[in-house]
């Protein structure tokens, strides 16, 4: 049965710009949103630097412009331990940049509702909501679709599939999801099918890694991998084109986010959850 949307326990942290610690005057410039249930952490920072300049004319806007990309990279590098990253940030930032105490909230769709929360607590962004071009945002969208179409909680649908099953002890890599389809017409059809989210634009190293992992896995047994990506590569984007080529050469299927609902329905049929 398809799961209905329900509220999820989340927490958010405001990022404060504090140019004068003694006076303790600050301006909210960013927001982190964490959903432990879905292993999701994302950030959003202001791009209204005129507002910051009005608050503090001497503000280093070059430094402030880099915060979005910097913290997106931190989330990417600490994906295996998001609570640890949050604690590290809370311990580390206590001067010019500070994090507020965590505040609890209940949300239906953390990623979709994040811009609304940002507007409420920080302010409107000049450029609007961020594009779904980080691995964390792509995985969150995929997770929502899998839940909507009754796949995520199916007993044969695995989360965080360790590569050690095929590559040997000590390999830290995990695939996002995996499953084995039902037997069809009495014939074995149960080879492993793996799923992993990545951004063609921002994760060429993950594309390389997936290629190597699948080569090793296929030495052990027949296996398929679907890479869920933000969109097929724009030929003008050399990085995305490179990553897409690596995946295709390795016989890894590409699934753009625009088709993730139809893809999730097909998984539901393969699992027999109709």
N, C-alpha and C positions, 0 to 999 in steps of 0.2 A: 504494500500500500504506500502511496506517495506521502511523504512526511509533510505535514503542514508547518508553516513558518511559526517559530516559537522564539520567545525572548531568550537571549544568551547573556550570562553574567560576564561583564567586561569591566575594565578599569581604564581610566585615562589620566594623563599627566600633562599639565601645562608647562610650556617652556617659557621662562621669563628672561627678559633682557634687563640687567641691573647695572647700569653704568656707574652708579655711585653706591657702593655697599653701605657706607656710613649712613646715608640718608634713607636707604632702603626704599627707594622709589623704583618701580619696575613697570615694564610693558610686556604683556603677553605676546609672544611672537610665534609660538608653535604649539603643537599638540601631538602626543603619542597616544595611540589607542591599542589596547592589548586584549585579546580574547584567548584565555588559556585553553578553553575547550577546543578551539580550532587551531591552536598553535599559530596564532596570527598576531603580528605586531607591525604597525605602520606609523608613519610620521607625516606631518604636514606643517610647513613653515610659511610664514607670510612672504608675499612678494610685493607688498606695499611699502616701499622704502621711503616714500615721502612722509608717511605717517611716523616712521621711526625717526626721520630727520627732524620732524616737528617736536618729537619728544626729547631727542638728544642730537643737536646739530653736529656734534663731533663724532657721531657714530661711524664705525668702520663698515660701510655697506658692502665692501668686497668680501669681508669675512662673513657677514650675515648672509650674503647670497649663496655662499658655499655650504651652509648648514644642511640644506635639504639633501644634497648629493652625499655629503659626509655621513649623515645618519642613515640614509638608505644603505650605504655601503656597510656600516656597522651592523645593521640588521641582517644583511646578507651573510656577513662573516660569522655571525653568532646565532644563526638559525637553529642550531642544535641545542642551544641553551638560552632561550629568550628571557626567562626570569632572571638568569644570571646577568644578562646584558642590562636589564632594567635596574637591577641592584647596583651594578657597576656605575651606571650613569648617575644614579641618585647619590652615590658616594663621591663621584668625581667632580660633579658640576655644582659649585657653591660660590662662584665669584661673578664674573660678567654674565655667564649663562647659568641659570638655575632651573631645577625641576621642582614642581610643586609636589605635595603629598598626593598619593594615588586617590582617586575618587571613583567610587563604584557607579556603574550604570547598567541598565538592561536594554539590549538592542536586538532587533530582528536580524539585521544585516550590517555587521560592523563596517565593512568597507563602503557600502553604499551610503550609510548614515554619517560617515566621518566628515565629509564636507559641511554638512548641516551643523555638526557639533563645533567644527572649526569656526564657522561663521558666528556662532553664538558666543564662543568664549574668546576668540582671537580677533575675528573680523573677516570681511570678504576678501577673497584673493582676486587680484587684478586679472590673472590668467585663468581663473576658474579652477575646477577640480583637476587633480593630476591624472595623467594618462595611465592606463593599466599596463605599464611597461616595466614593472619590477616583478621578480619571481614571486614575492610574497603576495602581491595584489592578484597575479594570475592564479596562484594556487587558491587564494580565498574565493575567487569567482568560480573556479572549478569545484571547490568544496560545496559552495552554495547550490550549484546545479546538481551535483551528485545527491545532495540531501533532498532537493526539491523533487527529484525523480525516483526516489526510493532505492538508491544504490548504496549510499554511504554506510548504512547500518545493516546491510545484507550480511548474513553470517559467513559467506564465502568471499566477501570483499575485504581485503587486508589493507591496513594503513601502516606506513613506515616499514616497508619490506627491506630487510637487511641484505646487502649484497654479499655478505659473508656466506650465504647459502651456496653460492657458486664460486666465489673468488678466494675464500679462505679466511681463517681467523685473523682479526686485526684490521680488516677493511672497515673504515668508519662510515662508508657511504650507505645511504638508505634511499630507496625509491619511494615516491610519495604514496603510491597505491599499487595493488596487484590483485589478480584474480585468475581462476581457472574456469573456463566455461563448462556448461553441462555437457554430458555425453549426448551425442546426436545420433539418432537411429541406431543405437547400440554400438556405435563406433567411437573409439577414444578421440576426444577433442579437448582434452584437459591440459594442453601445454600452457605454460605460464604467460600471462599477458600483463605487462607492467605499464605504469603511467607516471609521468614526471612533468612538472611544470617548469618552464624557464622562459626567459625573455631572449629572443633572438638578438635584439638590439643591445642588451646589457650583459648577457651571460655566454659569450662565445666559449669561455673555458668550461662551462658545464656541458655544452655541446660536445666538445672534445672528450670530456670525461665519460659521457654517456656512450659515445662511440666505442671507447676502450672497454667499458663494462659489458656492453652487449656482445662484443667479440669474445670475451671470456665466458660469458654465460652460455652462448650458443655452442661452445665446445662441450658443455655439460648436457644440454638438452635444447630442443626447439623452444624458441622464445620470441615474443614480440614486444615492442616498446612503442608507445604513443607519447610524443612530446606535445604538451599543451602549451601554445605560445600566444602572444598578444595578437599577432596577425602574420600572414605570410610576408616575407621580406620585400621591402621596397628596393628595386634594383640599384637605386642611388645610394643606399645605405650599405657600405662595404662590409661593416661588421655583421649586420643581420644577414646579408647575402652569404657571407662566409659560414656563419653558424648553420644556416639552413642547408647549405651544400654539404657540410659535414654530416648532418643528420640523415639527409637523403642518401648519401653514399653508403651509409651504414644500415640502410633499410629500416630506418626509424620513421614511423608515420608522424605527420604533422597535423595537429588539430588546432585551428585558430579559435580564439574565444568567441567569435561571432557565431560559431556552430556548436558551442559546448552543450547547449540544451539537447539538440538532436543526438549528439554523441552520448550523452548521459542516458537518453532513452534507449539507445542501441545496447549499452552495457546492461541495462535493466532486462532487456530481452535475452541477452546471452546468459545472464545469471538465473533466468527463469522467474524473475520477480515481476510477473505480469498479472 
